[in-house]
Amino acid sequence: MDEHAAEARDERPRHTYAEAVERFFAETSIKPRTKPILTLAVETEMRREELLGITVRSIDLERREIHLDKTKTNARAACP
C-alpha cells in the first residue's frame, strides 16, 4: 500500500458503534416503539426466539442481565 492511500484511509471520519446504530434508525422508517427491541437484539446478538421469550421475570436489573430459559442449544443462559 502506498503512503497516499494510507493517509486517505486515516482521514475518513470515524464513527462509534452507537453512532452507527443511531444513524441506521434515523435513516430508516422504523417505528419508535420497535427501537428498544432492535437495539437489544443488536447489542446482545440474541436470536429472535430468545428475544420473544423475554419476560419481566427474566430481567435482573441489579445484575444488568437477562436470563434466557431456552436458547438454540436448549440450555439456560444469562445475557449481559
Secondary structure, DSSP 8 states (H G I E B T S, - for coil): --HHHHHHHHTS----HHHHHHHHHHHS---GGGHHHHHHHHHH---HHHHHT--GGGEETTTTEEEES--TTS--EEE-
